[in-house]
Each structure stands twice: as structure tokens, then as C-alpha cells.
Amino acid sequence: MTRAHNVDALTALAGQLGSVAADTEWYLFGSMDREEEFSSDVDLLILCETAAKADALRATIDPDQLGRPIDLSLMTFDEEREIGAVALQAARKIYP
Amino acid sequence: MAGSVTDWVEAHVDDQSGYKVVGRTAEDFLKIDDGKGNTGTVAVIGAKPMVEAADVAPVLAMATKPDFIINVPSSSIWTGDAIALAQGVPAGFGTFGDLGKAVRKGDLTGYRNKEFAFFEDAIGQHTNVRQVSRPYESVFVAHRRRGDDLTIALIDAYNLSAEDVRNARKKIGAFDIALKMSSYGKVTDAARNAAESIGAEAMIFGDLMRRLAK
């Protein structure tokens, strides 16, 4: 399963989630994002406004819905600004 | 997830997996081949939210033992008893993703998450720790010579967020320490606050070694 395939699947998922995914940003990072051979999981970072939204996303997203387990990281925009997670993880935005 | 969990895993093996499914055994274990002369058998179980010894025992009671056990869903937590049963055979264990890692290491039966092994060894070798127990795959209890026992939840996150702390609490219950496993990345202030709000601490490995001493 290629990066492009996973990006398509995840952006479709974000769209299907409706209000749960509203005002969120989704990023891929790790071996799948780097298109390394034989990546074992999909590293996904989602940024959101509130703790409640993060918890709702955790409860909603099935980590086994792609061909590899989704390794999901959730944090608020405030947390991301504090530590610069996107840059630290060399993550690339896939949604919106 | 229609059909059996074994069917689900077989359907998700693709040309990026690093191995192929070449058949099934009489026990319905998957027979895999990495094309480099390495073959093995894989049992798939579907326990949730915990993988208990009772979930693992049936596949280990078969005449032919599996080399590796996958649990689906990947979010389920393996208990220490289930791990001990698998390792006693020995059989490797983990998620669908872990199977790929085990194949690439060329060691299905001995596969062990190396990060967990590092922390188990490090905690156990601390001078103030007389024994380490492992109630769950990602949870160790440090039984200390001086001071109370400390329950340590290992969190496999590049950066430790407040949600990581809340999610760990929801999945495994109370703990004293949320430990960020990666030596890279950071712990957010919100993560430290989330841990404090449940009577715990969020920290990195260096902090843990100091915390075990006091």
C-alpha cells in the first residue's frame, strides 16, 4: 500500500468524519510518509483545538481500517506550537 | 471487519509487506514466506480490549505451534500472562505491523519489541529496584527496595501529548508514571498537567532513573 493510497484513504476518512474532523489538521510522518520499503504502520498526527476534540477523534478512528495499523498521535494546536511537533517529526500535511 | 480475523490479515498482506501468504495449516494458521528462504506459521486471534492468557491458550494447544501470534484489533493490550504463555512456546506476538518487523528481523519466534525490552532491563537493573513485574505489554511495576512500588506506563509516542496520557489511563487504568519511550521529541506542558491531574507524572527516561531512586 503506497503513500498516495494512504493519503487518499485518510483524506476520505477525514471528510467522512464530518464535525469530528472540523478545524483539524492531519499530517503523515515516519516510514510510510518517506515511502520506505516495507513500512509496518501509518504514523498519523492530528492537530485539533481542544482536549475534547482529541478524545473524540481517538474514539472515532479505527486504527485497523487501512492496510497497516494507524499509529495515531493527537495533540492540540497549543501543544504543537509549544514543541513544534510538525517540524520535529518532519510531518507533511495531508488534510485539509 | 467481516469474516474471520485470519481472513482479514491475509487480505491485507500486499507487496509492501515483505512476505507472502502461501497457504494455511490444518490449524488454520497462515503459512508465510519472505522469498528469502524464511518461512513460518502465524495464528491470528481477535481479542479485545485485552489479550488474556485464555485468548492465547487455544492456539498454543494445537498439535502444531504457531511461530507468531497476531491479535486484531491492534489497539488491544496484551497482558503479562498472555505474553508469558506465548514466549514460553516460544512464539512471537504483536500486531499485524509487528509481524512485518519480525519477518524483516528474520526471527518470528523470538520477536520482542526491543524498546520494551530496553526499558524492562533498565528498570530492573536500577539499584533501588528489587523486582520488575509486567501486568501488561506496555506497563511495568517497579518493586523498589526503598519507597512504594511505581507503576510505569510506557507510551510509544514521538512527542508525548495530553491525549496520550488520557488514552493510556483509559486503556490500562491507574499508573504513577507516563514514560515517553522515544529518546527524541518532547513532553508537552499539557501532558505533564494531564498526568498531574490523575496523580501521576509524565517524564522521559532520564527522569525515570532519578525518580526510581527517591
Interface residues (C-beta under 8 A of the other chain):
Chain A: M1 T2 F29 E37 F38 S39 S40 D41 D43 A51 A54 D55 R58 D62 P63 D64 G67 R68 P69 D71 S73 L74 M75 T76 D78 E79 E82 I83 A85 L88 Q89
Chain B: M1 H12 D14 Q16 S17 G18 V72 P73 S74 S75 T95 F96 G97 D98 G100 K101 R104 D156 A157 Y158 N159 S161 A162 E163 D164 R166 N167 Y184 G185 K186 T188 D189 A190 A191
